[in-house]
Amino acid sequence: MSANLEKVRRELERYDHPLFTFDARDAGENVEVLIEFRAAEPAVHTYVYVLHPREMEHTQFSWSFQRQLYDCLHDYVVEMFTRNPQRRD
């Protein structure tokens, strides 16, 4: 396990949400953050985003991580729509 992965996992331990779980995994020199819907049904994809070393090494990492996590949670919830006016089926 890389030092960056440990850093991201420590940061994720600061967050708890009733609808989502959070994890991270190494992806080469990067770290992927995984957001999953807690409920088994309906089945929903795992949301994955990449953190680059420069982001994790930044002095304001905790703040930028929170902003990015919240932005990704918003995007994930939007992606969960099963129907909307813009969707073409």
C-alpha positions, -999 to 999 in steps of 0.1 A, spaced: 0 0 0 14 34 -10 18 63 13 -6 83 -8 -32 55 -5 -28 55 32 -32 93 33 -64 92 12 -79 64 33 -71 84 65 -90 113 50 -119 91 40 -122 79 76 -133 114 85 -165 109 64 -196 88 70 -228 90 50 -260 69 53 -263 64 16 -228 59 4 -196 41 13 -161 53 5 -128 35 -3 -96 40 -22 -71 19 -41 -37 23 -57 -37 30 -95 -1 33 -104 12 65 -90 -24 78 -86 -51 68 -62 -86 60 -72 -114 70 -48 -145 47 -50 -180 58 -40 -206 31 -37 -243 32 -30 -250 13 3 -283 -3 -7 -281 -35 -26 -311 -26 -47 -314 -9 -70 -280 -19 -84 -260 12 -91 -225 15 -106 -195 24 -85 -184 60 -90 -146 62 -94 -124 93 -96 -86 97 -97 -64 117 -74 -29 126 -88 2 128 -66 3 166 -70 -32 168 -55 -24 146 -25 9 164 -18 -7 199 -18 -7 217 15 -45 223 13 -52 186 5 -79 182 31 -99 212 18 -95 204 -18 -103 167 -12 -136 177 5 -146 199 -23 -138 172 -49 -156 145 -29 -187 167 -26 -186 175 -63 -183 138 -72 -211 129 -49 -233 155 -67 -223 140 -101 -229 105 -88 -264 113 -76 -272 129 -110 -259 98 -128 -283 77 -108 -313 91 -126 -331 63 -144 -351 88 -164 -349 125 -171 -360 148 -199 -325 149 -215 -321 111 -217 -327 94 -250 -338 58 -248 
